[in-house]
Amino acid sequence: MASGFALDVVDLAAVIAKGEQPPEQGPYRILVGNEALCFTSVVIDDPIVTGGQILESIEVRPAPGIMVFQVLSTGRLEEIDTNERVDLRHAGVERFLVFLGDSSYRIVLNDQVLTWGGRQINGATLKALAGAPQDHDVWEIVPGGRDILVGDKDYIDLTKPGVEHFVVKPFEATIIMNAKPRVVHTRFLTYQQLVELAFPGSQHPPQTVYTIDYDHGPHDHPEGSVVDGQQIRVKEGMEFYVSVSDKS
């Protein structure tokens, strides 16, 4: 059963993070979240808890269409029935998800099959499920077509026929620098970084001034120039033209 907070509550997430074994007796603090992966901290007295008790801890009455999942240490989700029992003393048993829907969907995320209880999922949630940093990109894999970049607030409909495949990976873009392709791994490039990409190992005097123009840039600034002290947000296929200025 759930209880109020106390000073001697065992924080399961903290214990597991230290590589320690949870104690035999509670109360235990666990995390219960929703399909947006917004978690609430709740306290459970008993070491063995049912799916129904998880719902009770967040004041949700068991009903058809409400599902409880345990978030495994691998990141996979395992559904827990209302009367199914889970031992909180087992390592990795500290997070649960509650979905207010009656269907679950399979997705493949970084080659791992996951079960998701919502009809939609967004890029931010996929990053969290993958345990990836926020500066990574999410791509929806389109067999035989062009993969789709999924933004943090972009929602993918999982009710479509078939299993959706996603990959979360570090940012990467191919830009054109003075007519030559260059692969970059940072979302923003400074004036100095652009100069180095255009003239690797340049022996130009330190006081040299460069003219940097760009085209096919981000939607809000599709074209323009970059001067010393500035940086520019990069996108796939962006073109840069860097030359030595006649001013110094």
N, C-alpha and C positions, 0 to 999 in steps of 0.2 A: 504494500500500500504506500501511498505518497504521504509525505510529512512536510512540515515547515522546515526552514533552514536552521542549522545548528552549527556550532563551532567545530564539532567533531565529525562533521560530514566528510566522507571519503570522496574526493574528487577523482573519479575514475580516469578521466582524460589526463589529469596531471600525473597520476600514478603510472599509467601506461607509458606516458612520455618519458618517464624516468627509467623505464625498463623493469619496473618492479611488479610483483604479483599483488593483485588486490587482496585486502584482508578478508577473513572469513565472515566478519560481521560488519554491517553497515551502521548507519544509513549511508546510501551512496548517491552521489550527484551524477546524473546522466544528462545527455542532450537530446531533445526531441525537436525535429525540424519539419518543415513543409516542403512542397515541391520547388520552392525558390531557395531551398537550403538555408532558410532563416531558422536558427536554432534557439530554443528556449531551455534554460537550465532548470531542471526539476530534481527533487529529492525522493528517492525510493527507500523505504525502510528495509524491505526484505531482499536477501541475496538472490532469490529466484523470483522472477517476475513474469507475468503473462502479457500477451498482447492487449488484453482488456485493461490491465493495470496501467500500461503505457498510455492508453487513451484516457483513463481516469486521471492520470497525472496532469494532463493538459485540459481537463474538464470537457472531454468529448465523449459522448455516449456511443457505445458500440451500436452499429446499424449497418444494414446491407449497403454496400458501396464504399465503406470506409476500410482502408487497408493500412496495415502497419508493417514496415520493413525494418530489419536490422541492417545497419551499414557495417559490413564486414571489414576487417583490417586490410583486405585486398582492394577495397573500394566497391566491391559487388554488393548488391542488395538482395536480401533473403526475406521473403514474406513470412510473417508470423501470424498465425490464427489467433482469434480472441482468447482461446483457452490454452494455446501453446506456451510452454514454459521456457524461459531463457535464464541461464545462470550468469549473473552479472560479474561473478568472480573470474570468469574466463577472460584472458587478455583480449582486448579488441572489442569488448562488448560495452561500448559507452555511448553510441550514437544510434538513434532511431529516426525514421521518417514516417509521417502519417499523411496519407493521400485521401482526399474526400471524393473518390471516384470508384467505379466498379470494374475498371479494366486496367490491365498492366501491359506494357509494351517492351519488346526487346529492342535494344540498340547495340551497336558494336562501337566501342570507344577505344581507340588505340589498340585494336585487335583483341579487345576483351569484351565478352558478351555481358551486358548488364540488363537488369529488369528495371523499368521505370514506371511509376504509378500514375503519371500525369499524361494528358493527351498531347501536351506540348512541352518543349524544353528549349531553353535559350542558351546562348553562347557562354554567359557567365556561369551558369549551372554546370555546363559540360566541362569548363575549366576546373571548377571546384571538384567535380567527380573524378577528374583525371589527376587532381593534386598538382596542377600546373600553375605557374605564376600568372598574374593578371596581364603581363605584357606578351604572353603567348597568343597565337592565333588559333581559331577553331575553323576547321574546314569540313564541310559536308561532302563526302565522296560521291561523285556521280559517275557510275560505270559507263564507259563509252562516251562520256561528255566532259564538260569542264567543271571542275570542283568549285563549290560555292563557299565563299568566305562568310562565316557566321559571326556577326557582331555580338557583343555582350547582351544587347537588348533585342536581338533578332530571335524570334521564336520559330521553331521547326515543328510542323504538324506530324505527329507520330502515328496518326490514324490512317495515313496513306498506305496502300498495299506495299508489302515488303518490309524488310528490316533496314532502318537507316544506319549508315556507317559514318563515323566521325573520326577525325584525327586532330589532336591538339599538339602543336609544335611551335618552336620559337619563330618569331617573325622573320620573314625572308622576302626580299623583293629584288627583282632584276631591273636595274635602271640602265639608261643609255647615257654614257659619259663621253662626250666628244665622239659620237658615232660608234663607241665600243661598249658592249654589254658589261655591266659590273653587278655582282651579287652583293647585297648589303644585308646586315642582320640587326639594324637599329632603325627605329621608326623616325628618328630625327637625325639630320646631318647638319653639322656646323659649317661655316664658311671654310675653316681650316681643313676639315675632313673632306670637303668637296675638292679643295685644291689638291690634297694628297691623292685622292682618287684619280684626278685628271692628270697629275704629274707625279707619279710615285717616285720618292727619293729625289725630288727636285733640288737642283743646286742653285736655284734662283736666289739672289740676295734677299736677306730678311725683310727689307723694306719694299720688296716687289708688291705691287697692287694688281689684283686680278679682277676681271669682269666675269661675273657668273650670272647667266640667264637660264631659265628653265621653262619647259612647256609640258603639257599633259599632266599637270600637277593635281593636287587634291581639289575636290569640287569647289571649295570656298576660295581657293587661290590657284586656278588652273595654269596661270603663267605669271612670270615676274622675274625678279632678280634677287640675289643674296649678296649682302655686303658684309664686311668684316664685323664680327660681333653678333651676327644673326645666325639663326638656324632655320631649317625648313623641314616640314613633315613630308615623308617619302611615301610614294605609292608605286605599285607595280607598273612598269612601263614608262615611268617618268623620264623625261629627257633633259639633260644638262649640257650647257655649252660654256666651257671655262677657257678663258684666254688671258694672256698677260696684257694688262692695260698700259697705255702710253703715259699714264700718270704714276708718279712714285714719290 
